[in-house]
Amino acid sequence: MVSTQEYMSSVDDIMSDYLDDGEIAVYFETTQEAKHHLKTIRLKQKQLRMVKKDVKHSMKIIRSSFTAKSAEVGKPSLKTGFMSGLIGKKKAGKLNALTKESLRRQRDDMLEPYDSVVHRIDSFLLSFDNLKLQLDKWLLDNK
């Protein structure tokens, strides 16, 4: 599975041409340059969407692994039978609930960095959409 740092570096590589002091900026003087930027922006948006799909897939794998672990908690087995006999069914149930809560927290902690990558990609996609609108408006005004 790809780490969040690798995803962030992919996003930064894609955005390197358009980031200027943390802001997305485009400089052009002719209609040809503006059209070229529009094509490039569309390509970069496609690349960002592909990275986002990869991130979402990694998140899905993490969720499914924790779902499998959570499903195993409290299943009838020699261990659970021994535990419920030793500490009582009520306490064993509480222990199972605490274990599942702990797994949920671990899952959320693992997913948090991936969520930040997705939010960053979404903000760049939105900024590119705004930039495309501005370029389209400029092209219409300067025909």
DOGU-599339 format. One record per residue (C-alpha): x, y, z. Coordinates in steps of 0.5 Angstrom, whole numbers, padded with zeros to 4 digits, always signed. Example, Ala and Ser with C-alpha at 12.3 -4.5 7.8 and 13.67 -1.06 7.14 Angstrom:
+0025-0009+0016/+0027-0002+0014/
***
This chain:
+0000+0000+0000/+0002+0007-0002/+0004+0012+0004/+0001+0018+0005/+0007+0022+0004/+0008+0019-0003/+0001+0021-0005/+0003+0028-0002/+0009+0028-0007/+0005+0026-0013/+0000+0032-0012/+0006+0037-0011/+0009+0034-0017/+0003+0035-0021/+0001+0042-0018/+0009+0044-0018/+0007+0048-0025/+0001+0052-0022/+0003+0054-0015/+0006+0060-0013/+0007+0062-0006/+0001+0057-0004/-0004+0060-0009/-0005+0057-0016/-0003+0062-0021/-0003+0062-0029/+0001+0068-0033/-0001+0069-0040/-0001+0074-0045/-0004+0071-0052/-0010+0067-0053/-0006+0061-0055/-0003+0061-0048/-0009+0061-0045/-0012+0055-0049/-0005+0052-0048/-0007+0053-0040/-0014+0050-0041/-0011+0044-0044/-0006+0043-0039/-0011+0044-0033/-0015+0039-0035/-0010+0034-0036/-0007+0036-0029/-0015+0035-0026/-0015+0028-0029/-0008+0026-0026/-0011+0029-0019/-0017+0025-0020/-0013+0019-0021/-0009+0020-0015/-0015+0021-0011/-0018+0014-0013/-0012+0011-0011/-0012+0014-0004/-0020+0012-0004/-0018+0005-0006/-0012+0005+0000/-0017+0008+0005/-0022+0002+0003/-0017-0003+0004/-0016+0000+0011/-0023+0000+0013/-0024-0007+0010/-0018-0010+0014/-0021-0007+0021/-0028-0009+0019/-0025-0016+0019/-0022-0015+0026/-0028-0012+0029/-0032-0018+0026/-0027-0023+0030/-0028-0020+0037/-0033-0024+0041/-0034-0029+0036/-0035-0036+0040/-0029-0040+0041/-0025-0043+0046/-0022-0037+0048/-0029-0033+0049/-0032-0039+0052/-0026-0039+0057/-0027-0031+0058/-0034-0031+0059/-0034-0037+0064/-0028-0033+0068/-0030-0026+0068/-0038-0027+0067/-0042-0026+0060/-0043-0018+0062/-0036-0016+0063/-0034-0020+0057/-0039-0016+0053/-0036-0010+0056/-0029-0012+0054/-0032-0014+0047/-0035-0007+0046/-0028-0004+0049/-0024-0008+0044/-0029-0006+0038/-0028+0002+0040/-0021+0001+0040/-0021-0002+0033/-0025+0004+0031/-0020+0009+0034/-0014+0006+0031/-0018+0005+0024/-0020+0013+0024/-0013+0015+0026/-0010+0011+0020/-0015+0014+0016/-0014+0021+0018/-0008+0023+0014/-0011+0020+0008/-0017+0024+0009/-0012+0030+0009/-0009+0028+0002/-0017+0028-0001/-0018+0034+0002/-0012+0037-0001/-0014+0034-0008/-0021+0037-0007/-0019+0044-0006/-0014+0044-0012/-0019+0041-0016/-0024+0047-0014/-0019+0052-0015/-0017+0049-0022/-0025+0049-0024/-0025+0057-0022/-0019+0058-0026/-0022+0055-0032/-0028+0059-0031/-0023+0065-0031/-0019+0063-0037/-0026+0062-0041/-0029+0068-0039/-0022+0072-0041/-0022+0068-0048/-0029+0070-0049/-0028+0077-0048/-0021+0077-0052/-0024+0074-0058/
***
